[in-house]
Amino acid sequence: MIKQFGAIPEPVEVVWHNPNVATVSLEMGRKVAEWNACDEHLKSFAHMAVAAMVGCSWCLDFGYFQAQHKGLDLAKASQVPRWRESGVFTPLERDVMEYAEAMTSTPITVTDELSARLLEQLGPAALVELTALIGFANLSTRVNTAHGITSEGYSDACEIPLTKRPGKAGVVLK
């Protein structure tokens, strides 16, 4: 991790106080990253939408940094925190981010109509993967937020600045 990021990311440092939890968390993250039934752009947008909604500045910062290193569309990824106001997203991308937010809400607000649209556009394997990824994103973002972990400036390396979520809710990177 030091070779890859220059330091050990704070979430790993914090969770390493319980090596069993750290090991399982890292293994789970690696396994989730191997899934390939759903488009990488869509998964990235979904994870970042969860991070913006939950208020995990570390996850949003790191997710945007990862988008750059995966060769994803940074012009779009930079707009995820304000996806509802931005005109850069396709209807499918909007449905994915709406789904991510609906799964993140308490109680969950996923509608049959939204699920049906995604099923039609993605197919069953990709929708199952997307749903599980959003569940994992909720786990990650909520654990980091509860531990008080904040942005470490990974997205500073990105050419296009990450936008802020409008209003008082959501993430503001430090």
C-alpha positions in Angstrom: 0.0 0.0 0.0 2.9 2.4 0.7 4.3 1.7 -2.8 0.8 2.3 -4.4 -0.4 5.3 -2.3 2.7 6.7 -0.6 1.3 5.8 2.8 -1.1 3.4 4.4 -4.7 4.8 4.0 -6.3 5.9 7.2 -9.2 3.4 7.0 -6.6 0.5 7.0 -4.7 2.0 9.9 -7.9 2.4 12.0 -9.4 -1.0 11.3 -6.0 -2.7 11.9 -6.6 -2.3 15.6 -8.6 -5.6 15.0 -6.6 -7.6 12.6 -9.4 -10.1 11.9 -11.7 -7.3 10.9 -9.0 -5.7 8.8 -8.2 -8.9 7.0 -11.8 -9.7 6.1 -12.5 -6.1 5.1 -9.5 -6.0 2.8 -10.3 -9.4 1.3 -13.9 -8.3 0.8 -12.8 -5.1 -1.0 -10.5 -7.1 -3.3 -13.3 -9.6 -4.1 -15.8 -6.8 -4.9 -13.2 -5.2 -7.2 -13.0 -8.4 -9.2 -16.7 -8.5 -10.1 -17.2 -7.8 -13.8 -20.9 -8.2 -14.7 -21.6 -4.5 -14.3 -19.9 -1.6 -16.1 -17.1 0.0 -14.1 -18.4 3.5 -14.8 -21.7 2.6 -13.3 -20.2 1.0 -10.3 -17.9 3.9 -9.7 -20.8 6.4 -9.9 -22.9 4.3 -7.6 -20.2 4.0 -4.9 -19.4 7.8 -5.1 -23.2 8.6 -4.9 -23.4 6.6 -1.7 -20.3 8.3 -0.3 -21.7 11.7 -1.1 -25.0 10.9 0.5 -23.6 9.3 3.7 -21.0 12.1 4.0 -17.8 10.0 3.7 -15.3 12.4 2.3 -12.6 9.8 2.4 -14.6 7.4 0.2 -15.6 10.2 -2.2 -12.0 11.4 -2.4 -10.5 7.9 -2.9 -13.3 6.8 -5.3 -12.7 9.8 -7.5 -8.9 9.1 -7.5 -9.6 5.4 -8.4 -11.9 6.6 -11.3 -8.9 8.5 -12.8 -6.6 5.4 -12.4 -9.2 3.1 -14.0 -9.4 5.5 -17.0 -13.0 6.4 -16.3 -14.7 9.5 -17.5 -13.5 12.2 -15.0 -15.8 14.9 -16.5 -18.7 12.8 -15.3 -17.1 11.3 -12.2 -16.4 14.8 -10.9 -20.1 15.6 -11.1 -21.4 12.7 -9.1 -21.9 14.8 -5.9 -24.3 17.0 -7.8 -25.6 14.4 -10.3 -29.2 15.6 -10.0 -28.3 19.1 -11.2 -25.6 18.1 -13.7 -26.5 17.6 -17.4 -23.6 15.2 -18.2 -25.2 11.9 -17.2 -27.2 9.4 -19.3 -30.6 8.2 -18.2 -29.1 4.9 -17.2 -26.3 6.6 -15.1 -29.0 8.7 -13.4 -31.0 5.5 -12.6 -27.9 3.9 -11.1 -27.2 6.9 -8.8 -30.9 7.2 -7.9 -30.8 3.4 -7.0 -27.6 4.0 -4.9 -29.3 6.8 -3.0 -32.6 4.8 -2.6 -30.6 1.9 -1.2 -28.7 4.2 1.1 -31.8 5.9 2.5 -33.3 4.8 5.8 -35.8 3.3 5.3 -34.8 2.0 1.8 -36.8 3.8 -0.9 -36.1 1.6 -3.9 -39.2 1.4 -6.1 -40.4 -1.5 -8.3 -40.3 0.9 -11.3 -36.7 1.8 -10.7 -35.7 -1.8 -10.2 -37.5 -2.9 -13.4 -35.8 -0.1 -15.4 -32.4 -1.2 -14.2 -33.2 -4.9 -14.7 -34.2 -4.2 -18.3 -31.1 -2.1 -19.0 -28.5 -4.1 -17.1 -29.8 -7.7 -17.0 -30.0 -9.8 -13.9 -26.3 -10.5 -13.3 -25.3 -6.9 -13.5 -28.2 -5.7 -11.3 -27.4 -8.3 -8.6 -23.7 -7.1 -8.8 -24.7 -3.4 -8.6 -27.0 -4.1 -5.6 -24.3 -5.9 -3.8 -21.7 -3.2 -4.6 -24.0 -0.5 -3.2 -24.4 -2.6 -0.1 -20.6 -2.8 0.2 -20.4 0.9 -0.4 -22.8 1.5 2.5 -20.7 -0.7 4.8 -17.5 1.1 3.8 -18.8 4.6 3.9 -20.6 4.2 7.2 -17.7 2.5 8.9 -15.3 5.2 7.8 -17.7 8.0 8.8 -18.3 6.5 12.2 -14.6 6.3 12.8 -14.2 10.0 11.8 -12.0 9.2 8.8 -11.9 12.1 6.3 -10.4 12.9 3.0 -6.6 12.4 2.6 -6.3 14.4 -0.6 -6.1 11.6 -3.1 -8.3 13.5 -5.5 -5.9 16.4 -5.5 -3.9 14.4 -8.2 -6.9 14.5 -10.5 -6.9 17.1 -13.3 -10.6 18.0 -13.0 -11.7 19.1 -9.5 -14.4 17.1 -7.8 -17.6 19.2 -7.3 -19.3 19.7 -4.0 -22.7 18.4 -3.2 -25.3 21.2 -3.2 -26.8 22.4 0.1 -25.8 21.5 3.6 -26.1 17.7 3.3 -23.3 15.5 2.0 -19.5 15.8 1.7 -17.2 18.7 1.6 -13.6 17.6 1.0 -11.0 19.2 3.2 
